């Protein structure tokens, strides 16, 4: 236990060193750092939060649950590529000045997208461990069969942006919350809608706060990077804070709820459906094929320019 305690301190020190190097690159204009600035922001962020969570609660995802963390890390790339697939139609963002060497670029895609779920969910855990929203409860609702209504709403949130992309594009940041939360519940996994109906509010508020914090972290570091994403919203392109139009920040809190639901669904699927080595191999192969197809599609339609 004492050894892990020292490791947790070490995580925080390493994270601070990573941030310091990234900031030094920004101040001095070091192209080699600015090209990969995302990694100097997010991997230290995850490591720092993991160490902080251990200091606050005695839990460490990296040190106590490495298998679960690795699984989340891999799923994170898959989850974000779902949104990249939607963006092929919506065209809400693009990537500028990306690395021209394909295998370096693809590794960068995978490693960058792998930070999304750990970053959001760890932030929510740390907010909870700090005692935020403690004791907050809401009104509970009489139990009813809510899954069909949620599924219909999820379908609407997914289809409308594809049919009317100019005005309905923000709905994608709620689509998978309503589509997959009922599926997680039916598989016996956690359900944010179900817990909300029983009066639970703290987890939801923690996730909403985590989404906004992560959004600000994403955008602030992205602004100074050479390789970066830029937004191409069809409307509402005013009042930019960093690269993001100010109203775009409203999408980060619901995205955190959606990210949590997508993780809950994958976890429930893993525990209750992918129960044999053959099924796990099939799922892993399908996941790998999806990655490769999406990397090629992003190169063709989402990348705006190469360095």
QUIJO-V387729 format. One record per backbone hydrogen bond with DSSP energy under -0.5 kcal/mol. NH is the residue of the N-H (numbers start at 1). CO is the residue of the C=O. Records with the same first field share a line. If there is no record, write none. Layout:
# QUIJO-V387729
NH = CO + CO
This chain:
# QUIJO-V387729
5 = 1
6 = 2
7 = 3
8 = 4
9 = 5
10 = 6
11 = 7
12 = 8
13 = 9
14 = 10
15 = 11
16 = 12
17 = 13
18 = 14
19 = 15
20 = 16
21 = 17
22 = 18
23 = 19
24 = 20
25 = 21
26 = 22
27 = 23
28 = 24
29 = 25
30 = 25
31 = 29
33 = 30
34 = 30
35 = 31
36 = 33
37 = 34
39 = 36
40 = 36
41 = 37 + 38
42 = 38
43 = 39
44 = 39
45 = 41
46 = 42
47 = 43
48 = 44
49 = 45
50 = 46
51 = 47
52 = 48
53 = 49
54 = 50
55 = 51
56 = 52
57 = 53
58 = 53 + 54
59 = 53
64 = 60
65 = 60 + 61
69 = 65
70 = 66
71 = 67
72 = 68
73 = 69
74 = 70
75 = 71
76 = 72
77 = 73
78 = 74
79 = 75
80 = 76
81 = 77
82 = 78 + 79
83 = 79
84 = 80
85 = 81
86 = 82
87 = 83
88 = 84 + 85
89 = 86
90 = 86
91 = 87
94 = 230
95 = 302
96 = 228
98 = 305
102 = 100
105 = 101
106 = 102
107 = 103
108 = 104
109 = 105
110 = 106
111 = 107
112 = 108
113 = 109
114 = 110
115 = 112
116 = 113
118 = 114
119 = 115
120 = 116
121 = 117
122 = 118
123 = 119
124 = 120
125 = 121
126 = 122
127 = 123
128 = 124
129 = 125
130 = 126
131 = 128
132 = 127
134 = 131
136 = 133
138 = 199
141 = 197
146 = 144
150 = 146
151 = 147
152 = 148
153 = 149
154 = 150
155 = 151
156 = 152
157 = 153
158 = 154
159 = 155
160 = 156
162 = 158 + 159
163 = 159
164 = 160
167 = 164
168 = 164
169 = 165
171 = 168
172 = 169
173 = 170
174 = 171
175 = 171
176 = 172
178 = 174
179 = 175
180 = 176
181 = 177
182 = 178
183 = 179
184 = 180
185 = 181
186 = 182
187 = 183
188 = 185
189 = 184
195 = 191
196 = 192
197 = 193
198 = 194
199 = 196
200 = 195
201 = 136
202 = 136
205 = 201
206 = 202
207 = 203
208 = 204
209 = 205
210 = 206
211 = 207
212 = 208
213 = 209
214 = 210
215 = 211
216 = 212
217 = 213
218 = 214
219 = 215
220 = 216
221 = 217
222 = 218
223 = 219
224 = 220 + 221
225 = 221 + 222
226 = 34
227 = 34
228 = 96 + 226
230 = 94
232 = 92
238 = 236
241 = 244
242 = 240
244 = 241
246 = 238 + 239
248 = 245
249 = 245 + 246
250 = 247
251 = 248
252 = 249
253 = 249
254 = 250
255 = 251
256 = 252
257 = 253
258 = 254
259 = 255
260 = 256
261 = 257
262 = 258
263 = 259
264 = 260
265 = 261
266 = 262
267 = 263
268 = 264
269 = 265
270 = 266
271 = 267
272 = 268
273 = 269
274 = 269
275 = 273
280 = 276
281 = 277
282 = 278
283 = 279
284 = 280
285 = 281
286 = 282
287 = 283
288 = 284
289 = 285
290 = 286
291 = 287
292 = 288
293 = 289
294 = 290
295 = 291
296 = 292
297 = 293
298 = 294
299 = 295
300 = 296
301 = 297
302 = 298
303 = 298
304 = 95
305 = 95
307 = 98
